[in-house]
Structure formats: structure tokens, C-alpha cells
Amino acid sequence: MALSKKDFDLKNINSDKFSTFDFVNFESDDMFEVSEYFWEYVQDFARKKYLVYGQPISSAPTPEFDVLDRNTNTVRKFLNFCSYNYLGYSFHPEVKKTVQDTISKYGTGAVSAPLLSGYYDLTQKLEESIAQFKGQEAAVVFPTGYSANLGTLSGILRSGDVAVMDILSHASIYDGVFLSDADYKVFAHNNPRHLEKVLQSLSGKRVIVCIEGVYSMDGDLANLPEIVPICKKYGAKILLDEAHATLVFGERGGGVGEHFGVEDDIDITIGTFSKAFGAIGGFASGNMKLMTYLRMSARSYVFSCAMAPHTAAGILKVMELYQQDKSNKIKLWENTHYIQKRLTEAGLDIGDTKSQVIPVMTGEDMRLREISKRIMAKGLYTGIVTFPAVPKKRTRLRLSISSNHTKEQMDRCVDIIKEAFDEIKNWTPGN
Ligand SMILES: Cc1ncc(COP(=O)(O)O)c(C=O)c1O
């Protein structure tokens, strides 16, 4: 039900009764009036020490970093289990040096869209390297991973087409489909039988199935060995988003497609440079003709400024380092197995994760708020995930593990979470 001002006494909003999302459909004759009420909601949220989002960081995203704690208004050291710096490349000395040297030559930005003067020799080299790395004919580099999904899906889908998405797909997949005139259907998370039922109902339609290698909120893996043959049987195209899987899964680091040996069956692979690559940007890879078409049809590519040359140079350096030495990948997996075991032994629910993305289930929103306030006070920074990113009763802390975490840091992380859970053991909604 949509909120309206009748639901509030303006100066007296109890944030416990609402979530951010409740304000989206606020009813008013004035489109800005929602902000007056939302403001009061946020003030109450902050007074209760629940405002743990977007706190300014003032050091590199290493396993311990400096954060301005809004609750104490001081910069404090926090254990960092939040950054997607899975392999520590964002602060690798050789990557930093390459980026610095490239800025000296090219300056700070691409300063144009790629079809005009934003396409540099370094961008071209990056596209060729990524295509080769993914075992595809070609790749297109986008400004972000979000815009890669947005542009690819909206650039290809037309009225009458159908996108069939895993229900837990990332917002950028949903938004890419919404931006097109295509219809969409969702299938139950990672459920091949339900997918088959949906595809059966779509005979005669042009269909693309959208899935993720590693699901970004749950850390589980797409059941590609069963999903891919079903897509083939019904003639559906496949888009696989390997955002969290690239450099982490597969012998070569190609992702979950490589891990399951089905890379050749994937029509379009999406990736981002904002996770294990430690940078920013995204890509789509596939056959040469399709990628050439995307350069003209993906509006987030055509009408947005291109990736900065120094970013492309930094990513190329990461790829070079990764080919030479995969010890950080080995360490990441050791760390992942270690902390998954410790969390489970501590009695915490980590869902079905099979990766370095580890949820710790907290239940309903108010429990999440109470737990996150406590872990923050104890100096632990994690992802704090609530609706609409996850279902309302499946909120969670989301831990991102890095090859740079030490055992001692992982032990402290588990201890802090366990303490916070123990402190609210007798907590019930409303008290
Ligand atoms: C599965 C998935 N796809 C795409 C994106 C968007 O990537 P970026 O943050 O690089 O825009 C994310 C980001 O978290 C993601 O998890």
C-alpha cells in the first residue's frame, strides 16, 4: 500500500515502522514532498544508530581501513569485509605505478564517448585481451558493469521478445530488460525445472535467459550443467553475468562458465572490472558481429563517456600479473574455506554460498538493524543488505573475502558477528 502524508505526524516518524523502499510510492500532489517525510525518517534512523550506509572512507580498501563513523563523528579503524577487492589488486604497487604513469601521458579522463574520441589504443587492447581471456571473438568495454547489462539487454531486445531471468538477478539485468520493450518472466532461483516450465510456455518467441555465475547476494553458483542444456533444447540465447566470478572461478580465471566447462555454450558474457580487477568498468563479450552491433545499439555505450585510459592500463596490468602469478587466487580460496568453516562452527547461517561472497542471514529488517549497529560499534564493516536487494525476511550481512585477509582478521570478524548475535538473542520485534 502506498504511503501518503496521512500516515505521518511530520516531526514524529518512527523509522522502526518503515523501510526506505516504503517511500518509493509516496502519494502527494507535489512530487518533491516525499523528501520532507523521508528526511525525518532518516533523522530518526540516524538517532537510533542504524545509519550505517555510505560512511566516508579515508584510506585504501585494505583489510583494515579508516572510516568516518557517523555515530561518534570520529575516523576509526574498521576491519574491512565489505570491499570487492577479492585479489587485492586495487592497491597493488605495480598496478598503481602503471596507472600513475598512464595519467602522466594521457591525463585523467577519456573526455568523450567511445564512438567519438573516447576510444583509446589502451581501450582497444583491453577489449582484445578480455575477448581472448574469455575465449570469445570480441568484447566491448563499458563505463561500468551496470551499464554493460543495461546497454546489452536494452540494445538487443525488441518488442515481442522475452527475457527470462533468475529471480535473484542483479538490478542491472532487470533494468536492462525494463528499458527495452520486451516482456519478461522470472524463474525460481537456480531452479532448472521451473526454468523449463517457463520456456515451454514461450514457444515461438525469441527468448534470452539471464543468469549469474556467482549470485551477488547469496554467493551460490548458477547450476549451469542443468540450465545450459535446457536453454539449448528450447533454442533460448544465454546471457551469463560473471561479475563476481571472473578471476576467481575456473583454472584460467574465466568464471563459473569455465568452472563447469560450458563456456562455449554461452552467447554473451557480462563482466565488471569493479570486483576482482579492483578498478571500474564493465564488458560484454561474444561473437564479433554481435559485439559490433552492440557498439551502435547499446545506448549506455553510445551516449556515455568512455573508460579513462589509465583505468584500462591498470586493468591490463592486473591481467598481466594474474597470468604470471595466481598465488593470491589460491590464498583467496584458502581464506574463503577457512571463514566459511568458522562461521558455520559458530552456528551462523551462511546459506548455500560456494564462493568468496558470504551472506550471514539475519532474518527480518529490525534484526539486521540491531546487529549492524553492534558490529559497527565493535569495528567491523560488512555489507548490510536489506529489501529490495533481498527478500524482506532474508536480510543479511554480506562478507566479501580477500586474499589479503589474515587468519587473525577473519577470526575477529567471526567473533564480532557472533557476539552481536548473542547480544540480541532474546530480542523480539518491537522491543
Ligand atoms: C552480478 C552483478 N552484475 C553487475 C553489477 C554491476 O557492476 P558495477 O558495480 O561494476 O557497475 C554488479 C555489482 O555489484 C553485480 O553484482
PDBQT file of the ligand as one rigid body, heavy atoms in Angstrom, charges set to zero:
ROOT
HETATM    1  C1  LIG A 501      26.004  -9.546 -10.794  1.00  0.00    +0.000 C 
HETATM    2  C2  LIG A 501      26.352  -8.107 -10.955  1.00  0.00    +0.000 A 
HETATM    3  N1  LIG A 501      26.260  -7.539 -12.170  1.00  0.00    +0.000 NA
HETATM    4  C3  LIG A 501      26.567  -6.248 -12.381  1.00  0.00    +0.000 A 
HETATM    5  C4  LIG A 501      26.977  -5.451 -11.336  1.00  0.00    +0.000 A 
HETATM    6  C5  LIG A 501      27.284  -4.004 -11.585  1.00  0.00    +0.000 C 
HETATM    7  O1  LIG A 501      28.651  -3.813 -11.645  1.00  0.00    +0.000 OA
HETATM    8  P1  LIG A 501      29.329  -2.389 -11.377  1.00  0.00    +0.000 P 
HETATM    9  O2  LIG A 501      29.281  -2.160  -9.910  1.00  0.00    +0.000 OA
HETATM   10  O3  LIG A 501      30.694  -2.568 -11.904  1.00  0.00    +0.000 OA
HETATM   11  O4  LIG A 501      28.538  -1.370 -12.117  1.00  0.00    +0.000 OA
HETATM   12  C6  LIG A 501      27.121  -5.983 -10.058  1.00  0.00    +0.000 A 
HETATM   13  C7  LIG A 501      27.582  -5.138  -8.948  1.00  0.00    +0.000 C 
HETATM   14  O5  LIG A 501      27.603  -5.437  -7.815  1.00  0.00    +0.000 OA
HETATM   15  C8  LIG A 501      26.783  -7.347  -9.857  1.00  0.00    +0.000 A 
HETATM   16  O6  LIG A 501      26.880  -7.906  -8.650  1.00  0.00    +0.000 OA
ENDROOT
TORSDOF 0
